[in-house]
Amino acid sequence: MKKLMNKTIAISTIALAIVGCNTDTLPDKNGNSFGQLSLSGEAKVGETLTTTLTDANGLDASAVSYTWMADDVAIASATSSSLVLTDAQAGTNIKVSVSYTDNDNHSEVITSNPTPDVLINFIGLVEVSGTLESGKLLTATVLDDNDFDPESVVYSWLADGVAIVDATESTFALTDDEIGKTVVATAAYSDLDGYTETLTSAATGVIAPASANTPATFSGDLTVTIANNVSDAVTGTIVVSDDDANENVLEAQANLTTTFGTFSVLATGEWTYTLDISNATVASLVNANDIVTDTVAISSADGTAAEIVYTITGAEDVAPTKAARLTDNMDDDAGELRYKLSSSDIIAAGKLTVSFLKESVVEKDAYIGIYGSSTSTSNALIDLRIQNSGYVIRNNEGVDITIPFNADKWTDVEMTWDATNASATVAPLLTLTIDGTSVTTSPFASVSESLSDVAVGVQTVIFKLGDNGSVSGDAAYYLDNFKLYADIAGTTVQFGDDFESYDDGASLDTDNPASPYNSATAEAFVELLSGSTSGNSETNPDNLTARITDNMDDDAGELRYKLSSSDIIAAGKLTVSFLKEAAIEKDAYIGLFGSSTSTSNALIDLRIQNSGYVIRNNEGVDITIPFTADKWTDVELTWDATNASATAAPMLTLTIDGTSVTTSAFASVSESLSDVAIGVQTVIFKLGDNGSVSGDAAYYLDEFKLFSDLAGTTVLFEDNFEGYAEGDSLDDDNTASPYNSATAEAVVAKKAK
């Protein structure tokens, strides 16, 4: 039901006694006593408004002319001293204008003030829902466009026309007494516009005997995102729906210790979660894309299980930020930030992540090194040398790093090590990633000259600038978001520092007793960086990407990569960053395909619409993550077809900007399971369709990687598009392009990232 004429109806009933106060024609003769006009009655459809006109000069009531107006428009044939309000006036304000000549021959025209908007009674409706079986719960729902106070409604329930004793709530639990009968609900109340309603529902079908238990369903606040600086309790409510009587409640829990906080929930569904912001893993989260999850199990009265998932993120980077600043002004030593673990905390297999910026005026080299029981340079597990001409792993000529170094730009570095099988004769294995790109396709061995020192794993991390010779002056090497993980996967933070807890200018050397760093630290201070954010933010205007447009009326713009039949990936991962411009009205796509590239046969085809994300043909997965135009967004897809067949679908996961769209893997809805049972052979990025064109608006792609395993450790193909020249075609007219011949309207273009 909708409000008539889409007008707002006043909430309360108002009796009118309004005196006219504006006069269209003022009398121009002396001795005139102005007339007075009032209205009485209620501004409701069906009620009568009546005028009362008085004039001290006297008047002939039969000679008065009346004009009634609704929203200032004259009401046809409304020319008497009263007006019966009809549906036609609902939602409008009413005025009356009178004109007459008084007994002293003064001509007057008087218009009343407007009434409030005229109310109309929308007849309410009561509906009954629920399972028609003994032991199930029926619910009466009242609908009324005049609005009403739910607490004021008086309910009654009748079975075969006989009132059921004590059944006076909006819900009623059916019993064996109602078997074979029909049930109705009544509702009596006064709505907020003053209309009294007595409603009776339609009769239900015949009530049947009890059958099996109905599992509960859950809605409400089941997924919550919390920044890691929120110490106050977060609250929410879970709604349990269950057709079985007395089972629409939760099992209460009190002060449950979770992975990252504490949790309580009442039987009525109200929960409280308090994040432990002192937890090392929580405190180390850097930004909105750096996340961990805390999953809490809940259950209803009948044992139906569900989960509340708390996604914990780093607080949004807000400029200004703080970082560690290293300089080198000693001619007998280098500037250095050194962190050393205790002997009991040495990490045999783990990960380091850090962001750094080296100023262009620094002529000396900077370093990131991880060490075992010795900190001699030649004994490092790995010592990454950051030169102005590029990156080098000290003493390791077997690893050639082709990733360019960019001065004055924040760069992300990730190192992993595994010394679990290392010994005095067997080297630890390492990986190195710079700005998301692995420098090798598989782990490589440490070239430490003392394998016995590194066989223990990592005890010391050294960030260094310069050498023991000349100085670098005021030029600096900055570090931020330093993390040490106790595992290769990076799930457990052993130590983290984003330098935000220090005062601007605070020393990190031993002259600061609060510094957690080793006594070998030198020339390291905390600096407030105005107008800058740490990490790999959008500060690189020369970033090269793939740019897709759609200017064909018989095809779409597309970037397609196809693996050879021998390289088909049965279980693996895709990661990519995309940006879709706001000017694009058409949809963009990211699709994984097996032996067929028909849209309906995809393992998954992610549709990027301006209104949000949809998995094509899969209504079972509802993506609530919002889409933002003109913003770089990270997508991760995994698939597992190792157990797939012509009758069993591959399993998938989808993550957008670090947030999983489901709590567990979901099945492909490909219409040809035999085509996707092999896994992934083709990846298609597409813009638009075979109809109209999109003009110059573009869909950008960057950091495209295909991994041949679910964990994402082995890269089978990757492209960050930096190896091309701006304007290079990626279609088959470029013989150097690695992309499939179906690629169309894809070129290399600059897009800041």
Secondary structure by P-SEA (a helix, b strand, c coil): cccccccccccccccccccccccccccccccccbbbbbbbccccccbbbbbbbbbccccccccbbbbbbccccccccccccccccccccccbbbbbbbbbbcccbbbbbbbccccccbbbbcbbbbbbbccccccbbbbbbbbbccccccccbbbbbbccccccccccccbbbbccccccbbbbbbbbbbcccbbbbbbbcccccbbbccccbbbbbbbcccbbbbcccccccccbbbbbbbccccccccccccccccccbbbbbcccbbbbbbbcccccccccccccccbbbbbbbbbccccbbbbbbbbbbcccccccbbbbbbbbcccccccbbbbbbccccccccccccbbbbbbccccccccccccccccccccccbbbbbccccccccccccccccbbbbccbbbbbbbbbbcccccccbbbbbbbbccccccccbbbbbcccccccccccccbbbbbcccccccccccbbbbcbbbbbccccccccccccccccccccccccccccccccccccccbbbbbbcccccccccccccbbbbbbbbcccccccbbbbbbccccccccccccbbbbbbccccccccccccccccccccccbbbbbccccccccccccccccbbbbccbbbbbbbbbbcccccccbbbbbcccccccccccbbbbbcccccccccccccbbbbbcccccccccccbbbbcbbbbbccccccccccccccccccccccccccccccccccccccbbbbbbcc
